[in-house]
Amino acid sequence: MPDYRVVQNPLKRYNFNNHSPLVKEADGSLKIGIGAKPVAGVPEANWLPAADGKPFSLTFRTYVPKEPARTCEWTPPALTKVN
């Protein structure tokens, strides 16, 4: 049975939201790393710790979404696995 509880970590970081101090790339894009260790090329501020070797559940929420999100004209970008 999967365990989807948050992972205790020294950063005490368990999610990202509109108050998170995320660091954007020079072109305005955003890289987020999720894993047991920081991801090379991703600022530590954009790293969400996850359990080593275990699956995780990623939830994307929009509150009062704009029209493109409501009509599925906009969707979040795909995830890219980095080893």
PDB file of N, CA, C and O in Angstrom, chain B, residues numbered from 101:
ATOM      1  N   MET B 101       0.849  -1.190   0.000  1.00  0.00           N
ATOM      2  CA  MET B 101       0.000   0.000   0.000  1.00  0.00           C
ATOM      3  C   MET B 101       0.889   1.245   0.000  1.00  0.00           C
ATOM      4  O   MET B 101       1.781   1.358   0.841  1.00  0.00           O
ATOM      5  N   PRO B 102       0.662   2.183  -0.928  1.00  0.00           N
ATOM      6  CA  PRO B 102       1.469   3.405  -0.983  1.00  0.00           C
ATOM      7  C   PRO B 102       1.312   4.256   0.271  1.00  0.00           C
ATOM      8  O   PRO B 102       0.255   4.272   0.902  1.00  0.00           O
ATOM      9  N   ASP B 103       2.378   4.957   0.616  1.00  0.00           N
ATOM     10  CA  ASP B 103       2.373   5.864   1.758  1.00  0.00           C
ATOM     11  C   ASP B 103       2.560   7.275   1.214  1.00  0.00           C
ATOM     12  O   ASP B 103       3.651   7.624   0.765  1.00  0.00           O
ATOM     13  N   TYR B 104       1.513   8.084   1.249  1.00  0.00           N
ATOM     14  CA  TYR B 104       1.562   9.416   0.652  1.00  0.00           C
ATOM     15  C   TYR B 104       1.725  10.527   1.681  1.00  0.00           C
ATOM     16  O   TYR B 104       1.388  11.681   1.413  1.00  0.00           O
ATOM     17  N   ARG B 105       2.236  10.187   2.842  1.00  0.00           N
ATOM     18  CA  ARG B 105       2.465  11.219   3.856  1.00  0.00           C
ATOM     19  C   ARG B 105       3.654  12.094   3.453  1.00  0.00           C
ATOM     20  O   ARG B 105       4.492  11.687   2.648  1.00  0.00           O
ATOM     21  N   VAL B 106       3.714  13.294   4.020  1.00  0.00           N
ATOM     22  CA  VAL B 106       4.847  14.177   3.732  1.00  0.00           C
ATOM     23  C   VAL B 106       6.116  13.582   4.306  1.00  0.00           C
ATOM     24  O   VAL B 106       6.070  12.787   5.245  1.00  0.00           O
ATOM     25  N   VAL B 107       7.244  13.967   3.742  1.00  0.00           N
ATOM     26  CA  VAL B 107       8.545  13.451   4.148  1.00  0.00           C
ATOM     27  C   VAL B 107       9.209  14.474   5.066  1.00  0.00           C
ATOM     28  O   VAL B 107       9.424  15.619   4.671  1.00  0.00           O
ATOM     29  N   GLN B 108       9.529  14.064   6.281  1.00  0.00           N
ATOM     30  CA  GLN B 108      10.252  14.950   7.184  1.00  0.00           C
ATOM     31  C   GLN B 108      11.590  15.295   6.539  1.00  0.00           C
ATOM     32  O   GLN B 108      12.256  14.419   5.988  1.00  0.00           O
ATOM     33  N   ASN B 109      11.988  16.561   6.605  1.00  0.00           N
ATOM     34  CA  ASN B 109      13.224  16.988   5.975  1.00  0.00           C
ATOM     35  C   ASN B 109      13.760  18.220   6.692  1.00  0.00           C
ATOM     36  O   ASN B 109      13.004  18.951   7.331  1.00  0.00           O
ATOM     37  N   PRO B 110      15.090  18.451   6.582  1.00  0.00           N
ATOM     38  CA  PRO B 110      15.692  19.576   7.317  1.00  0.00           C
ATOM     39  C   PRO B 110      15.206  20.945   6.850  1.00  0.00           C
ATOM     40  O   PRO B 110      15.321  21.922   7.590  1.00  0.00           O
ATOM     41  N   LEU B 111      14.665  21.033   5.634  1.00  0.00           N
ATOM     42  CA  LEU B 111      14.155  22.315   5.139  1.00  0.00           C
ATOM     43  C   LEU B 111      12.753  22.613   5.671  1.00  0.00           C
ATOM     44  O   LEU B 111      12.269  23.740   5.569  1.00  0.00           O
ATOM     45  N   LYS B 112      12.103  21.589   6.240  1.00  0.00           N
ATOM     46  CA  LYS B 112      10.706  21.702   6.697  1.00  0.00           C
ATOM     47  C   LYS B 112       9.822  22.205   5.558  1.00  0.00           C
ATOM     48  O   LYS B 112       8.947  23.051   5.744  1.00  0.00           O
ATOM     49  N   ARG B 113      10.083  21.650   4.366  1.00  0.00           N
ATOM     50  CA  ARG B 113       9.345  22.043   3.160  1.00  0.00           C
ATOM     51  C   ARG B 113       8.482  20.853   2.735  1.00  0.00           C
ATOM     52  O   ARG B 113       8.986  19.749   2.530  1.00  0.00           O
ATOM     53  N   TYR B 114       7.183  21.094   2.606  1.00  0.00           N
ATOM     54  CA  TYR B 114       6.248  20.013   2.304  1.00  0.00           C
ATOM     55  C   TYR B 114       5.357  20.304   1.097  1.00  0.00           C
ATOM     56  O   TYR B 114       4.603  19.440   0.652  1.00  0.00           O
ATOM     57  N   ASN B 115       5.449  21.508   0.580  1.00  0.00           N
ATOM     58  CA  ASN B 115       4.664  21.886  -0.601  1.00  0.00           C
ATOM     59  C   ASN B 115       5.219  23.199  -1.174  1.00  0.00           C
ATOM     60  O   ASN B 115       6.087  23.841  -0.582  1.00  0.00           O
ATOM     61  N   PHE B 116       4.702  23.563  -2.310  1.00  0.00           N
ATOM     62  CA  PHE B 116       4.948  24.882  -2.887  1.00  0.00           C
ATOM     63  C   PHE B 116       3.599  25.546  -3.074  1.00  0.00           C
ATOM     64  O   PHE B 116       2.606  24.889  -3.386  1.00  0.00           O
ATOM     65  N   ASN B 117       3.571  26.856  -2.880  1.00  0.00           N
ATOM     66  CA  ASN B 117       2.350  27.614  -3.124  1.00  0.00           C
ATOM     67  C   ASN B 117       2.734  29.023  -3.547  1.00  0.00           C
ATOM     68  O   ASN B 117       3.908  29.300  -3.791  1.00  0.00           O
ATOM     69  N   ASN B 118       1.757  29.910  -3.633  1.00  0.00           N
ATOM     70  CA  ASN B 118       2.033  31.265  -4.110  1.00  0.00           C
ATOM     71  C   ASN B 118       2.870  32.091  -3.128  1.00  0.00           C
ATOM     72  O   ASN B 118       3.276  33.207  -3.453  1.00  0.00           O
ATOM     73  N   HIS B 119       3.129  31.559  -1.938  1.00  0.00           N
ATOM     74  CA  HIS B 119       3.989  32.252  -0.972  1.00  0.00           C
ATOM     75  C   HIS B 119       5.411  31.691  -0.965  1.00  0.00           C
ATOM     76  O   HIS B 119       6.278  32.218  -0.267  1.00  0.00           O
ATOM     77  N   SER B 120       5.656  30.642  -1.723  1.00  0.00           N
ATOM     78  CA  SER B 120       6.984  30.021  -1.773  1.00  0.00           C
ATOM     79  C   SER B 120       7.946  30.917  -2.553  1.00  0.00           C
ATOM     80  O   SER B 120       7.590  31.441  -3.608  1.00  0.00           O
ATOM     81  N   PRO B 121       9.159  31.091  -2.038  1.00  0.00           N
ATOM     82  CA  PRO B 121      10.139  31.952  -2.713  1.00  0.00           C
ATOM     83  C   PRO B 121      10.858  31.215  -3.846  1.00  0.00           C
ATOM     84  O   PRO B 121      12.077  31.053  -3.805  1.00  0.00           O
ATOM     85  N   LEU B 122      10.115  30.773  -4.844  1.00  0.00           N
ATOM     86  CA  LEU B 122      10.688  30.022  -5.956  1.00  0.00           C
ATOM     87  C   LEU B 122      11.558  30.914  -6.829  1.00  0.00           C
ATOM     88  O   LEU B 122      11.277  32.101  -6.995  1.00  0.00           O
ATOM     89  N   VAL B 123      12.613  30.336  -7.383  1.00  0.00           N
ATOM     90  CA  VAL B 123      13.564  31.062  -8.217  1.00  0.00           C
ATOM     91  C   VAL B 123      13.278  30.736  -9.676  1.00  0.00           C
ATOM     92  O   VAL B 123      13.306  29.571 -10.072  1.00  0.00           O
ATOM     93  N   LYS B 124      13.000  31.767 -10.478  1.00  0.00           N
ATOM     94  CA  LYS B 124      12.726  31.569 -11.907  1.00  0.00           C
ATOM     95  C   LYS B 124      14.017  31.563 -12.711  1.00  0.00           C
ATOM     96  O   LYS B 124      15.028  32.129 -12.293  1.00  0.00           O
ATOM     97  N   GLU B 125      13.968  30.918 -13.868  1.00  0.00           N
ATOM     98  CA  GLU B 125      15.082  30.914 -14.809  1.00  0.00           C
ATOM     99  C   GLU B 125      15.142  32.285 -15.491  1.00  0.00           C
ATOM    100  O   GLU B 125      14.205  33.075 -15.376  1.00  0.00           O
ATOM    101  N   ALA B 126      16.227  32.566 -16.190  1.00  0.00           N
ATOM    102  CA  ALA B 126      16.399  33.857 -16.866  1.00  0.00           C
ATOM    103  C   ALA B 126      15.279  34.144 -17.853  1.00  0.00           C
ATOM    104  O   ALA B 126      14.916  35.303 -18.057  1.00  0.00           O
ATOM    105  N   ASP B 127      14.723  33.100 -18.470  1.00  0.00           N
ATOM    106  CA  ASP B 127      13.644  33.282 -19.457  1.00  0.00           C
ATOM    107  C   ASP B 127      12.259  33.338 -18.815  1.00  0.00           C
ATOM    108  O   ASP B 127      11.253  33.427 -19.519  1.00  0.00           O
ATOM    109  N   GLY B 128      12.203  33.285 -17.483  1.00  0.00           N
ATOM    110  CA  GLY B 128      10.926  33.354 -16.777  1.00  0.00           C
ATOM    111  C   GLY B 128      10.325  31.997 -16.465  1.00  0.00           C
ATOM    112  O   GLY B 128       9.330  31.915 -15.746  1.00  0.00           O
ATOM    113  N   SER B 129      10.914  30.925 -16.997  1.00  0.00           N
ATOM    114  CA  SER B 129      10.392  29.586 -16.721  1.00  0.00           C
ATOM    115  C   SER B 129      10.766  29.168 -15.301  1.00  0.00           C
ATOM    116  O   SER B 129      11.519  29.857 -14.613  1.00  0.00           O
ATOM    117  N   LEU B 130      10.234  28.043 -14.884  1.00  0.00           N
ATOM    118  CA  LEU B 130      10.425  27.574 -13.525  1.00  0.00           C
ATOM    119  C   LEU B 130      10.786  26.095 -13.542  1.00  0.00           C
ATOM    120  O   LEU B 130      10.077  25.288 -14.143  1.00  0.00           O
ATOM    121  N   LYS B 131      11.881  25.740 -12.889  1.00  0.00           N
ATOM    122  CA  LYS B 131      12.274  24.339 -12.729  1.00  0.00           C
ATOM    123  C   LYS B 131      12.034  23.961 -11.281  1.00  0.00           C
ATOM    124  O   LYS B 131      12.457  24.664 -10.362  1.00  0.00           O
ATOM    125  N   ILE B 132      11.352  22.844 -11.088  1.00  0.00           N
ATOM    126  CA  ILE B 132      11.097  22.328  -9.748  1.00  0.00           C
ATOM    127  C   ILE B 132      11.658  20.919  -9.693  1.00  0.00           C
ATOM    128  O   ILE B 132      11.377  20.101 -10.569  1.00  0.00           O
ATOM    129  N   GLY B 133      12.447  20.632  -8.672  1.00  0.00           N
ATOM    130  CA  GLY B 133      13.002  19.302  -8.475  1.00  0.00           C
ATOM    131  C   GLY B 133      12.297  18.606  -7.326  1.00  0.00           C
ATOM    132  O   GLY B 133      12.054  19.209  -6.281  1.00  0.00           O
ATOM    133  N   ILE B 134      11.966  17.330  -7.519  1.00  0.00           N
ATOM    134  CA  ILE B 134      11.316  16.536  -6.480  1.00  0.00           C
ATOM    135  C   ILE B 134      12.137  15.264  -6.324  1.00  0.00           C
ATOM    136  O   ILE B 134      12.307  14.517  -7.287  1.00  0.00           O
ATOM    137  N   GLY B 135      12.643  15.012  -5.132  1.00  0.00           N
ATOM    138  CA  GLY B 135      13.434  13.815  -4.916  1.00  0.00           C
ATOM    139  C   GLY B 135      14.080  13.799  -3.547  1.00  0.00           C
ATOM    140  O   GLY B 135      13.940  14.741  -2.766  1.00  0.00           O
ATOM    141  N   ALA B 136      14.794  12.710  -3.263  1.00  0.00           N
ATOM    142  CA  ALA B 136      15.432  12.541  -1.965  1.00  0.00           C
ATOM    143  C   ALA B 136      16.617  13.485  -1.778  1.00  0.00           C
ATOM    144  O   ALA B 136      16.974  13.825  -0.650  1.00  0.00           O
ATOM    145  N   LYS B 137      17.227  13.907  -2.889  1.00  0.00           N
ATOM    146  CA  LYS B 137      18.379  14.814  -2.847  1.00  0.00           C
ATOM    147  C   LYS B 137      18.116  15.982  -3.778  1.00  0.00           C
ATOM    148  O   LYS B 137      17.322  15.863  -4.711  1.00  0.00           O
ATOM    149  N   PRO B 138      18.775  17.120  -3.537  1.00  0.00           N
ATOM    150  CA  PRO B 138      18.623  18.233  -4.475  1.00  0.00           C
ATOM    151  C   PRO B 138      18.974  17.789  -5.894  1.00  0.00           C
ATOM    152  O   PRO B 138      19.822  16.918  -6.088  1.00  0.00           O
ATOM    153  N   VAL B 139      18.326  18.385  -6.866  1.00  0.00           N
ATOM    154  CA  VAL B 139      18.519  18.038  -8.273  1.00  0.00           C
ATOM    155  C   VAL B 139      19.493  19.032  -8.897  1.00  0.00           C
ATOM    156  O   VAL B 139      19.312  20.244  -8.781  1.00  0.00           O
ATOM    157  N   ALA B 140      20.527  18.513  -9.559  1.00  0.00           N
ATOM    158  CA  ALA B 140      21.514  19.375 -10.203  1.00  0.00           C
ATOM    159  C   ALA B 140      20.824  20.302 -11.202  1.00  0.00           C
ATOM    160  O   ALA B 140      19.984  19.863 -11.988  1.00  0.00           O
ATOM    161  N   GLY B 141      21.182  21.580 -11.166  1.00  0.00           N
ATOM    162  CA  GLY B 141      20.609  22.544 -12.089  1.00  0.00           C
ATOM    163  C   GLY B 141      19.302  23.159 -11.623  1.00  0.00           C
ATOM    164  O   GLY B 141      18.725  23.998 -12.315  1.00  0.00           O
ATOM    165  N   VAL B 142      18.830  22.743 -10.446  1.00  0.00           N
ATOM    166  CA  VAL B 142      17.592  23.289  -9.887  1.00  0.00           C
ATOM    167  C   VAL B 142      17.952  23.981  -8.569  1.00  0.00           C
ATOM    168  O   VAL B 142      18.556  23.354  -7.699  1.00  0.00           O
ATOM    169  N   PRO B 143      17.596  25.260  -8.403  1.00  0.00           N
ATOM    170  CA  PRO B 143      17.916  25.956  -7.152  1.00  0.00           C
ATOM    171  C   PRO B 143      17.313  25.227  -5.943  1.00  0.00           C
ATOM    172  O   PRO B 143      16.225  24.658  -6.033  1.00  0.00           O
ATOM    173  N   GLU B 144      18.032  25.251  -4.811  1.00  0.00           N
ATOM    174  CA  GLU B 144      17.518  24.570  -3.614  1.00  0.00           C
ATOM    175  C   GLU B 144      16.139  25.092  -3.226  1.00  0.00           C
ATOM    176  O   GLU B 144      15.325  24.337  -2.694  1.00  0.00           O
ATOM    177  N   ALA B 145      15.862  26.369  -3.481  1.00  0.00           N
ATOM    178  CA  ALA B 145      14.546  26.937  -3.163  1.00  0.00           C
ATOM    179  C   ALA B 145      13.434  26.248  -3.949  1.00  0.00           C
ATOM    180  O   ALA B 145      12.268  26.313  -3.558  1.00  0.00           O
ATOM    181  N   ASN B 146      13.786  25.588  -5.053  1.00  0.00           N
ATOM    182  CA  ASN B 146      12.801  24.937  -5.919  1.00  0.00           C
ATOM    183  C   ASN B 146      12.821  23.417  -5.750  1.00  0.00           C
ATOM    184  O   ASN B 146      12.274  22.700  -6.587  1.00  0.00           O
ATOM    185  N   TRP B 147      13.440  22.919  -4.687  1.00  0.00           N
ATOM    186  CA  TRP B 147      13.533  21.486  -4.428  1.00  0.00           C
ATOM    187  C   TRP B 147      12.499  21.083  -3.388  1.00  0.00           C
ATOM    188  O   TRP B 147      12.435  21.665  -2.306  1.00  0.00           O
ATOM    189  N   LEU B 148      11.693  20.085  -3.721  1.00  0.00           N
ATOM    190  CA  LEU B 148      10.709  19.531  -2.796  1.00  0.00           C
ATOM    191  C   LEU B 148      11.180  18.135  -2.410  1.00  0.00           C
ATOM    192  O   LEU B 148      11.139  17.229  -3.242  1.00  0.00           O
ATOM    193  N   PRO B 149      11.629  17.932  -1.163  1.00  0.00           N
ATOM    194  CA  PRO B 149      12.114  16.627  -0.751  1.00  0.00           C
ATOM    195  C   PRO B 149      11.027  15.551  -0.829  1.00  0.00           C
ATOM    196  O   PRO B 149       9.866  15.788  -0.499  1.00  0.00           O
ATOM    197  N   ALA B 150      11.442  14.362  -1.275  1.00  0.00           N
ATOM    198  CA  ALA B 150      10.561  13.199  -1.366  1.00  0.00           C
ATOM    199  C   ALA B 150      11.317  11.996  -0.830  1.00  0.00           C
ATOM    200  O   ALA B 150      12.544  12.023  -0.738  1.00  0.00           O
ATOM    201  N   ALA B 151      10.596  10.945  -0.479  1.00  0.00           N
ATOM    202  CA  ALA B 151      11.217   9.736   0.061  1.00  0.00           C
ATOM    203  C   ALA B 151      12.092   9.058  -0.987  1.00  0.00           C
ATOM    204  O   ALA B 151      11.716   8.974  -2.157  1.00  0.00           O
ATOM    205  N   ASP B 152      13.244   8.583  -0.572  1.00  0.00           N
ATOM    206  CA  ASP B 152      14.183   7.917  -1.466  1.00  0.00           C
ATOM    207  C   ASP B 152      13.625   6.567  -1.918  1.00  0.00           C
ATOM    208  O   ASP B 152      13.280   5.720  -1.095  1.00  0.00           O
ATOM    209  N   GLY B 153      13.543   6.381  -3.231  1.00  0.00           N
ATOM    210  CA  GLY B 153      13.134   5.100  -3.790  1.00  0.00           C
ATOM    211  C   GLY B 153      11.667   4.760  -3.663  1.00  0.00           C
ATOM    212  O   GLY B 153      11.277   3.625  -3.937  1.00  0.00           O
ATOM    213  N   LYS B 154      10.850   5.697  -3.262  1.00  0.00           N
ATOM    214  CA  LYS B 154       9.416   5.437  -3.115  1.00  0.00           C
ATOM    215  C   LYS B 154       8.633   6.336  -4.072  1.00  0.00           C
ATOM    216  O   LYS B 154       9.067   7.448  -4.375  1.00  0.00           O
ATOM    217  N   PRO B 155       7.485   5.860  -4.547  1.00  0.00           N
ATOM    218  CA  PRO B 155       6.666   6.717  -5.416  1.00  0.00           C
ATOM    219  C   PRO B 155       6.087   7.883  -4.615  1.00  0.00           C
ATOM    220  O   PRO B 155       6.009   7.840  -3.387  1.00  0.00           O
ATOM    221  N   PHE B 156       5.687   8.915  -5.336  1.00  0.00           N
ATOM    222  CA  PHE B 156       5.060  10.057  -4.682  1.00  0.00           C
ATOM    223  C   PHE B 156       3.817  10.451  -5.472  1.00  0.00           C
ATOM    224  O   PHE B 156       3.645  10.063  -6.627  1.00  0.00           O
ATOM    225  N   SER B 157       2.979  11.210  -4.840  1.00  0.00           N
ATOM    226  CA  SER B 157       1.761  11.705  -5.472  1.00  0.00           C
ATOM    227  C   SER B 157       1.907  13.213  -5.633  1.00  0.00           C
ATOM    228  O   SER B 157       2.185  13.921  -4.665  1.00  0.00           O
ATOM    229  N   LEU B 158       1.720  13.698  -6.849  1.00  0.00           N
ATOM    230  CA  LEU B 158       1.829  15.120  -7.128  1.00  0.00           C
ATOM    231  C   LEU B 158       0.431  15.659  -7.422  1.00  0.00           C
ATOM    232  O   LEU B 158      -0.259  15.171  -8.317  1.00  0.00           O
ATOM    233  N   THR B 159       0.028  16.660  -6.666  1.00  0.00           N
ATOM    234  CA  THR B 159      -1.291  17.259  -6.832  1.00  0.00           C
ATOM    235  C   THR B 159      -1.123  18.707  -7.247  1.00  0.00           C
ATOM    236  O   THR B 159      -0.359  19.449  -6.630  1.00  0.00           O
ATOM    237  N   PHE B 160      -1.829  19.112  -8.284  1.00  0.00           N
ATOM    238  CA  PHE B 160      -1.797  20.490  -8.766  1.00  0.00           C
ATOM    239  C   PHE B 160      -3.184  21.065  -8.551  1.00  0.00           C
ATOM    240  O   PHE B 160      -4.169  20.522  -9.051  1.00  0.00           O
ATOM    241  N   ARG B 161      -3.265  22.149  -7.816  1.00  0.00           N
ATOM    242  CA  ARG B 161      -4.568  22.764  -7.523  1.00  0.00           C
ATOM    243  C   ARG B 161      -4.604  24.179  -8.071  1.00  0.00           C
ATOM    244  O   ARG B 161      -3.607  24.899  -8.035  1.00  0.00           O
ATOM    245  N   THR B 162      -5.757  24.564  -8.573  1.00  0.00           N
ATOM    246  CA  THR B 162      -5.990  25.958  -8.944  1.00  0.00           C
ATOM    247  C   THR B 162      -7.221  26.430  -8.184  1.00  0.00           C
ATOM    248  O   THR B 162      -8.240  25.741  -8.142  1.00  0.00           O
ATOM    249  N   TYR B 163      -7.120  27.578  -7.602  1.00  0.00           N
ATOM    250  CA  TYR B 163      -8.236  28.162  -6.868  1.00  0.00           C
ATOM    251  C   TYR B 163      -8.714  29.360  -7.672  1.00  0.00           C
ATOM    252  O   TYR B 163      -7.927  30.251  -7.994  1.00  0.00           O
ATOM    253  N   VAL B 164      -9.985  29.385  -7.994  1.00  0.00           N
ATOM    254  CA  VAL B 164     -10.575  30.404  -8.845  1.00  0.00           C
ATOM    255  C   VAL B 164      -9.753  30.499 -10.141  1.00  0.00           C
ATOM    256  O   VAL B 164      -9.194  31.550 -10.454  1.00  0.00           O
ATOM    257  N   PRO B 165      -9.689  29.385 -10.886  1.00  0.00           N
ATOM    258  CA  PRO B 165      -8.867  29.369 -12.103  1.00  0.00           C
ATOM    259  C   PRO B 165      -9.418  30.288 -13.180  1.00  0.00           C
ATOM    260  O   PRO B 165     -10.620  30.544 -13.257  1.00  0.00           O
ATOM    261  N   LYS B 166      -8.505  30.773 -14.005  1.00  0.00           N
ATOM    262  CA  LYS B 166      -8.904  31.593 -15.141  1.00  0.00           C
ATOM    263  C   LYS B 166      -9.493  30.694 -16.223  1.00  0.00           C
ATOM    264  O   LYS B 166      -9.327  29.475 -16.181  1.00  0.00           O
ATOM    265  N   GLU B 167     -10.173  31.289 -17.181  1.00  0.00           N
ATOM    266  CA  GLU B 167     -10.876  30.563 -18.229  1.00  0.00           C
ATOM    267  C   GLU B 167     -10.037  29.484 -18.924  1.00  0.00           C
ATOM    268  O   GLU B 167     -10.528  28.366 -19.081  1.00  0.00           O
ATOM    269  N   PRO B 168      -8.802  29.760 -19.347  1.00  0.00           N
ATOM    270  CA  PRO B 168      -8.027  28.715 -20.033  1.00  0.00           C
ATOM    271  C   PRO B 168      -7.827  27.448 -19.189  1.00  0.00           C
ATOM    272  O   PRO B 168      -7.814  26.347 -19.739  1.00  0.00           O
ATOM    273  N   ALA B 169      -7.673  27.582 -17.882  1.00  0.00           N
ATOM    274  CA  ALA B 169      -7.533  26.401 -17.025  1.00  0.00           C
ATOM    275  C   ALA B 169      -8.862  25.684 -16.861  1.00  0.00           C
ATOM    276  O   ALA B 169      -8.900  24.454 -16.836  1.00  0.00           O
ATOM    277  N   ARG B 170      -9.944  26.425 -16.751  1.00  0.00           N
ATOM    278  CA  ARG B 170     -11.276  25.798 -16.599  1.00  0.00           C
ATOM    279  C   ARG B 170     -11.683  25.035 -17.840  1.00  0.00           C
ATOM    280  O   ARG B 170     -12.357  24.009 -17.739  1.00  0.00           O
ATOM    281  N   THR B 171     -11.290  25.511 -19.006  1.00  0.00           N
ATOM    282  CA  THR B 171     -11.702  24.870 -20.266  1.00  0.00           C
ATOM    283  C   THR B 171     -10.630  23.933 -20.820  1.00  0.00           C
ATOM    284  O   THR B 171     -10.752  23.437 -21.940  1.00  0.00           O
ATOM    285  N   CYS B 172      -9.581  23.693 -20.032  1.00  0.00           N
ATOM    286  CA  CYS B 172      -8.471  22.803 -20.416  1.00  0.00           C
ATOM    287  C   CYS B 172      -7.691  23.304 -21.629  1.00  0.00           C
ATOM    288  O   CYS B 172      -7.028  22.514 -22.301  1.00  0.00           O
ATOM    289  N   GLU B 173      -7.758  24.596 -21.917  1.00  0.00           N
ATOM    290  CA  GLU B 173      -6.895  25.170 -22.952  1.00  0.00           C
ATOM    291  C   GLU B 173      -5.480  25.317 -22.406  1.00  0.00           C
ATOM    292  O   GLU B 173      -4.522  25.386 -23.177  1.00  0.00           O
ATOM    293  N   TRP B 174      -5.340  25.365 -21.080  1.00  0.00           N
ATOM    294  CA  TRP B 174      -4.045  25.380 -20.432  1.00  0.00           C
ATOM    295  C   TRP B 174      -3.992  24.207 -19.467  1.00  0.00           C
ATOM    296  O   TRP B 174      -4.944  23.957 -18.728  1.00  0.00           O
ATOM    297  N   THR B 175      -2.896  23.502 -19.477  1.00  0.00           N
ATOM    298  CA  THR B 175      -2.659  22.440 -18.515  1.00  0.00           C
ATOM    299  C   THR B 175      -1.220  22.573 -18.015  1.00  0.00           C
ATOM    300  O   THR B 175      -0.387  23.171 -18.695  1.00  0.00           O
ATOM    301  N   PRO B 176      -0.921  22.028 -16.847  1.00  0.00           N
ATOM    302  CA  PRO B 176       0.461  22.100 -16.350  1.00  0.00           C
ATOM    303  C   PRO B 176       1.385  21.336 -17.302  1.00  0.00           C
ATOM    304  O   PRO B 176       0.962  20.381 -17.953  1.00  0.00           O
ATOM    305  N   PRO B 177       2.640  21.760 -17.377  1.00  0.00           N
ATOM    306  CA  PRO B 177       3.584  21.043 -18.255  1.00  0.00           C
ATOM    307  C   PRO B 177       3.843  19.632 -17.744  1.00  0.00           C
ATOM    308  O   PRO B 177       3.635  19.334 -16.568  1.00  0.00           O
ATOM    309  N   ALA B 178       4.294  18.782 -18.634  1.00  0.00           N
ATOM    310  CA  ALA B 178       4.600  17.395 -18.302  1.00  0.00           C
ATOM    311  C   ALA B 178       5.818  17.317 -17.378  1.00  0.00           C
ATOM    312  O   ALA B 178       6.669  18.207 -17.375  1.00  0.00           O
ATOM    313  N   LEU B 179       5.884  16.253 -16.606  1.00  0.00           N
ATOM    314  CA  LEU B 179       7.037  16.003 -15.749  1.00  0.00           C
ATOM    315  C   LEU B 179       8.140  15.341 -16.561  1.00  0.00           C
ATOM    316  O   LEU B 179       7.863  14.584 -17.491  1.00  0.00           O
ATOM    317  N   THR B 180       9.380  15.623 -16.212  1.00  0.00           N
ATOM    318  CA  THR B 180      10.529  15.003 -16.855  1.00  0.00           C
ATOM    319  C   THR B 180      11.347  14.306 -15.780  1.00  0.00           C
ATOM    320  O   THR B 180      11.796  14.941 -14.826  1.00  0.00           O
ATOM    321  N   LYS B 181      11.542  12.999 -15.933  1.00  0.00           N
ATOM    322  CA  LYS B 181      12.345  12.253 -14.959  1.00  0.00           C
ATOM    323  C   LYS B 181      13.822  12.496 -15.242  1.00  0.00           C
ATOM    324  O   LYS B 181      14.284  12.389 -16.378  1.00  0.00           O
ATOM    325  N   VAL B 182      14.553  12.828 -14.168  1.00  0.00           N
ATOM    326  CA  VAL B 182      15.985  13.063 -14.250  1.00  0.00           C
ATOM    327  C   VAL B 182      16.670  12.060 -13.349  1.00  0.00           C
ATOM    328  O   VAL B 182      16.321  11.950 -12.174  1.00  0.00           O
ATOM    329  N   ASN B 183      17.630  11.329 -13.867  1.00  0.00           N
ATOM    330  CA  ASN B 183      18.355  10.349 -13.037  1.00  0.00           C
ATOM    331  C   ASN B 183      19.653  10.929 -12.550  1.00  0.00           C
ATOM    332  O   ASN B 183      20.400  10.257 -11.839  1.00  0.00           O
TER     333      ASN B 183
END
